[in-house]
Structure formats: structure tokens, C-alpha cells
């Protein structure tokens, strides 16, 4: 078992690098994963060593249990620079007995403001749960038809981080991080990709070509199927607590263009 664990850890480590500017992250010696730590002196983060352009990227995450107020655990894709693209999962901590908030956002050309929030229909701290970002260009056709920016030209790396955001993360910043409970710990495992590696100038076109190798270009991935659409609608109806497309006060009725498109 020890040799198997070493192989799994090596496999995880081969595609993930610890962020140089951050501290307190360690590879677990008991599973194929990484432990992210947070204390008053700082948090931690990791990123992939590989950039991707379309496909499916999955991370297993076990969030801190108990009082996690003020903390934010993330899993996201991002390019770099002021005009970067980004696709986010953020998990906002809460006091004991209150649920996490799942916060999502998309940036295109450096501009975000596409936040949606959900209360989870499961306990994300009771074990590893697996989160997948699936990204292809079919939606680009719909968005471009409406002159809406979409992340279709910048390869992105995968990131995960664990940091303090008690100025806004929990109940609008009213509840602060309880540092007497530190260090806080989030666990990651089973980083899995079925995505197009992108490391040269021609990779965006190569990853967009419609061929059997690029499975994400198949017509069946153009939109959700009936079962998936039903699941999405049930989650929206029962667990969504914020949607930028219905925030009248924020946009003064002048909603982003994508808000008028069919949601699927």
C-alpha cells in the first residue's frame, strides 16, 4: 500500500506545483492528495503546470468542518494578465451548523460580475466531493451571436487556494474568522483531466478542431441533455440564493446580454 500511495502522490504532484508565494501546503503521505493550510500568517495555493484549452477538469475537495467562517476554498481555471479569462468555484465558509455557500463566476477579458450562489444540497465537509469544470466552444457560437465575450482564446491553468476573506465571505463580512481555531485545513485529491493540453501558439486552433480526439467538440456537448437540464433547473429552483441576472438594483435593469439567452 505504501508504494501505491507513493505512486498516486507522484502522479498528483507531476501536474501540480505549489504556489511559490504561498506557504503551508503539503502533499499527504496517506492519500493521493494535498493538504492546504490556513493560519493568521497566510493561506496556501497550488496550480497546474499545464495549460488547457477546452475539456473537463475535476478536483476532489474536502472542506473544513465546524466553524469555517471567513475562509474561502477555491477551484478555478485562469489565464494571466489584466485581460485574463477565468472560471470559478469558490466555497465560502460559515459558522458551525450553517451551510457553506457555493459561489461561481466567469471572467472574460478581465471582466467578471457574473456571480451566482447556491446553498449545497450535501455536506461538502463530510468527505471528498468531486467538482468538475467542463468547458468547450459550443457556447461561444451562442454568445458570439449576441456579441457577448466568452473565454475562447486564452489557455488556462487550474488552481486551488485556501485563504482568509472575512471582510466579505461570511454573511457579508459580519462574521469574522475565529483564529483560535487555526490552523484550518482543506484537503484535495484525485486531480483528473480530460482536456486539451495547450503549450504552443497553434494550440487554440488545434484544441478547437472538430475531430474524434477532441471529444468536447461533439454535437452532444453543445448543450445539456434532458436529464441534466432537469437537474440544473431543480438546483436553481431549490438551492440558488443569488443570481446576477435577477439583481435589478445592481444593474439598474440593464442586465448583461447573456441574461436574455436561454439557460441550458
N, C-alpha and C positions, 0 to 999 in steps of 0.2 A: 504493500500500500504506500509506503514511503516513496518508492521510486515513481509510482503512478502520480502521486501528488506533485513530485518534483517536475515531472513532465508537463502536467497541467499548468503549474505555475510558470514554467518556462514558456509555454505556449501563450499564456496571457501576457507575460512580460515582453514577448517579442514584438507585439503590436502596440504596446502602451509604454509611454515614457512619463516619469514623474515630472511635474512642472518644476523647473529649476527654482522659480521664485517662491515656491511654497514648501512647507515642511510637514512632518508628522505622518506621511503616508508610508505604509509598509506592505510588502507582499506577505500574505498569510502563509504560515507553514502548515496549515491544517486543511486548506482547500485551494481551489484554483481561482484565487482572487486577491483583492487588495482591500486593506483597511484604511479608510480616510478618517483622520482625527481632527477635532476642532477644540482649541482652548482659547483662553483670553489673548494669547500672543499671536494667534493666527489660525488659518484653516489650511486646507490641502486641495490639490487638484492633480488630475492626470490628463493626458491627451494621447491620441493615437499618433504613431509615427508615420502613418499613411494617410493620404488624402483620398477622398471618394467623390465620385460624380454619379449619383443615382444608385438605387438598390435598397437593401434592407440591413439595418444595423441594430443589434439587440444588446442590452446590458441587463444582467440580473442585479437588483439592488435590494438591500435590506436596510431600512431606515431606522434611526434611533427610536427606542421605545421610551415610554414615560414622558416626562416633561422635555419637549424639544423646542419649546417656544423660542423664537428669534433665529433659529437655524434654517439654512436653505441647503438642500442637496440637489444637485443638477445632473442632467444627462442631456447633452446637446451636440449639434453639429455646427461648425462655424468656419468661415474663411477668415482672412485677416484684413486689416486696413479700415479706413474711415468709411468705405463703401462696401463693407462686408455683408455677406448673407449669413443667416443663422436660423436654425430650427431648434426650439427649446422644449424640454421638460424641466420644470422646477417644482420641488416638493417643499412646501412651506410648513415648518414645524408648528406645534401648538402645545398648550398646556395639557397635563395628564387628563385623560378622559375625553378630550376633544379631538376631532379628526384632523389629519393633515389636509392641506389644500394642494391640489394638483394645478399648477399654473403653466400654461402653454403660451408660446409667442412665436412669431415668424418675422425675421428681418430680411429686407431686400434692399440692396444698395445702401446699407447703413440705416435704414428706416424701419422701425418696428411698429409699436402701438396696435398690435393685433392680438391682444391678450384675451384668453378665455380661462376660466377657473372652474374646477369641479371638486366636490367632496367625494373621496374614494368610496366605492361600494365594497371595499375589502380593507383589511388592516395591513398597510404596507410595512409595518414593523414586526409582523409575526413570523417572518421568514423571507426568503428571496422571492421577489416578484419580478417578472421579466417585461421590459419596456422596449418597444421597437419603434424606430423611426423609419418609415418607408417613404421613398422619395423618387419620383420619376418625372418625365417631361410631359406626360399627357395633360396634366392640369395646365401646363404652360399654354397649350392651344386655347383653352377656355379663357385664361387670364389675358393672354395677348389680344384675343378678340375684343376684350374690353379695355385695352390699354392699361393693364394692371401689371406692375412689376412682379416678377417671380424669380426665385433662385434657380436660374437655369444656365448660368455662365461661369460660376466660381466653384471649383472643387472645395470640399470642406473636410476638415478633420473632426474626429469625435473627441469629446471632452466629458469629464465628470469632475465636479468640485463640491466642496463642503465648506461653508463659510457662514459668518455671522451677518445677519441683516435685520437686527432687531429694531432698526429705525422705521421698518415698513412691513416686515414679513408676517407678523402675527397680530391679527386684529388691528391692522393699520398702524402698527408700531406702538400700540398701547401696552402690550405685554413684552417685557424685555427678557433677554437671555439670562438664565439663572446660572452664573458662573461657578457657584458652589457645587454644581453637578458635573462640571468638566473633569476630564475630557469627554466630549461627546464623540460617538463613533458611528460611521456609516460603512457598510460592507458592500463590496462589489464582487461579482463573479460572472463567469461564462460570457465573456465578451465575444459576440458572434457576428460575423459579417457575411452577407451575400450581396456584395456591392462591387461597383467598377472602380478598380484602383486607378488613380489619376496622378501621374507624375511627370507629364511632359506637355508641351503646348498643344499637341493634337488630341489629347485625351478627352476633352469635352465632346468633340465630334465623334470620336471612337465610342464613347460610352452612350452616345445618343443614337447610334446606328441601329436600325431595326434588323436584328439577326438573332438566331436562336440562342447564341451565347448571352446576349443582353436580354435576359428573361423579363426584366421590368418594362420592356417596350411592347410586350404582347397586348393585344386589344383588351383582354380580360382585366388588365390592371388600369384601364382607363378610368374606371370608377368603381365604387363599392358594389358588390353583388347584393341581391335582395336581403339575404340574412345579415350581412354586415351593415347595410343601411338601416335595417330594423334595430340592430343592437346600438348603433350610433344614436338613433332617434330616442331610444329608451334612456340612454345615458344622458342625453341632452335634457330630456323631459324631467328626469328624476334626480339628477346629480349636478347639473350645471348651476353655478351660483353667480357667474359673471360672463357676459358676452359683449365684447366691444361693439358688435353690430347692433346692439339694442341700447347702447348708452347715449340717450338723447342729449343729456346735459354736457357730456364730454365733447361731442361733435356738433352740438347745436343743430341737430337734424341733418347735417351734411355728412352722411356716412361715407366711409371708404367704398370705392366702386365694387369691390368684391362682395360686399354685404347684400347687393341686389341679385347676386347669382344664386342658382340652385345649390343647395348644400348637400353634397353626397360624397 
